Amino acid sequence: MMLSEFDMITIFRWVNDNLFIRKKGSTTCMDDVAERAAQLGVLTNKTKYRAFAEEQKFIGFVWNGKHKTVRLPPGKLEQRIEQISVFLVLGRKYSYDDLEILVGRLNHVSYIVPQLKCYLFGLYRMLCNWSNKAATRFLDTDANDDLNMWHKTLCSFRPLRMIPNPVPVDVGWYGDASTSFG
């Protein structure tokens, strides 16, 4: 309904988090959207939404519509690096709960750095093999290797272009399906 009433391209929804994408040059403003939502009986917390801007926070990430990039909010990248660093201290034991929290946070980050998802398996295996959850343990070798890869990658992380450029690229190749060769 909101798409038909306002000059928007789409609305991304995740549970109670919405990201409204308006058309370039549109005069639609979020105050109008929130007012119409209230008329329809949808309560909108006016302190939680932001005016349309080049960058918007959605599902815990900052999305840049102009440059088509996604990144962690300010300070979050540094927090994740520091949280990993704590686990990389040699000779230190960790609790199940602390490792589980870290793995959950890294799993969330893997949505914007999908190439790191495979470096969660050693951490998940360690959690699965933790027989006494009240006991503390040293990191096993696989978990340590995984965290080192996460640390190395996040230390050099730059915003990623997750949204492909819609302009077709001429790759200089022609194929003919009616023959057995390209």
N, C-alpha and C positions, 0 to 999 in steps of 0.2 A: 504494500500500500504506500509506504513512504517513497519507494522508487518512482511510483507514478505521480505522486504529488510534488516531489522536489526534483530539481535538475541534478540527478545523481547517476553515476555509472553502476555502482553496486554497493552492497552492504555486507561486510564480512561479520559473521556472528560466531562467538564461542561462549557458551553458557550465558553469562549476563554481560559479556564484553562485546561491544559493537564498534566496528570501524566503518565509517561512512566515507565513500569515495565520490566526490562530486566532479562534474565535468569541468574541464579547463575553461576559465572565464565565467563560470557560473557565479551568481550572486547569492546563492543559497547560503544561509548561515546556521550554525548549530543552535542558536537561540530559537530560531523558527522551528527547527526539527524537534527540539525539546518541548516547545510549547504545543506543537501538534501531537506529540506523543502523550503529553499530559491530558489533552482533550480526548484522546482515545482510551484513557485510563491506564496508560503505562507510566508509572512513576519514574522520573529521571532525576538523579542526584546532580544538581547544577554545579556542585563543587568538583565533580569527577569527570565531566566532559570538557574538552578543549575546543576552541574555535578551529576551523579548518586551517591547516598549515602544511608546509612542505614536509615536515616530519610529525609523526604521530606515534604514540606508544600504544601497542596492542599486544595482548597475550604475553606481556613481559619483555617485548622487544621494541626497538625504535625503527620504524619503517619510514624510509625517505621515498616519497612518490616521484619526485623530480629525477633523482639519480637512480631510482629503483634499487636501493640497497637496504640491507637490514643489519642491525647491530644490537649489542646489549646497551641498556641505558647507562648514563654516566655513572661511573663507580662500580658497576656490577662486574665488569671484566676484571678490574683490579681485585675485587673481592674474591672472585673465583680463583684467580692466580694465587692469592694469599692463602685461601682455604686449601688448595692443593699443596702449596709449599709446606704447610703444617704437617701434612701426611708424609712428606718426603724426608722428614728429619730421621736420620738413621738411629736405630736403637730405641725407638719410641714405640710404645704400645697404644692401640686405639680401641675405642669401644665400638660395638656393633652399631649403636644408634648414630654415632658420629659419622661412621663410614656410610651408613644408609642415607643420611641427610646429604652428604657430599655427592653420592651417586645420583640421587634424585635431582640435584641441582645441575649436575653435568649432563644428565639425560635431557633436561630442558634445553640446555645450551646446544645439544646435538641437533636440535631442530634447525639451527642456523649454521651449524658446522657439521653437516651429515657425515663427512669423511671421518669424524672422530667417534661415531657410534660404535664401530668395531673395537674401539679401545675402552669399552665399558664391560666387555665380557669377563675379563679377569677380575674386575671389581664385583660384578654380580656373582661370579663363581665363588669368590671369597665369602660373600654374604651368605650364599646358599650352604656353604660348608661350615659355617660358624655354628658349632654344636651347642655351646653354652653362651647364650646371648648376654649374660651378665658378666662374662669374663672379657678381659682385654686381650688383644693379640697384636703381634707384629704384622706388618703388611707382608703378604707372600710375594714371591718373585713376579708373577704375572700381574698382580695388582700394582706393584711398584713400577713395572715397565709401562703399564697403561697410564698411570698418573704422570710419569715422566713425559710421555708423548702428549698428553693433554697440556701439561705445563709448557712444553716447548712450543706447541702450536698456539696456545692462547697468548703467550708472550709476544708473538709476532702477528697477532690477529689484526686485520683491517676490515672495515665494513664490506660485506659481500654483496655482489649483485645477484640476488636470488631471482629476480624477475627478468626473464629474458627480453632482449630488445626485440620489439615486434617487427622491425624492418628486416625483410628477407635478405639473406646473404648469398651472393653468387659464389658458389664454391668452384666454378669452372669445370664442371663435370656433367656429362650427358650419359644417360643410360637408356637402353632400348630393351624392353622386357620381351620383345618378340624374338630376340636372338639369345645365344648362350654366352654372349660376352657383353661387356659394358659399352 
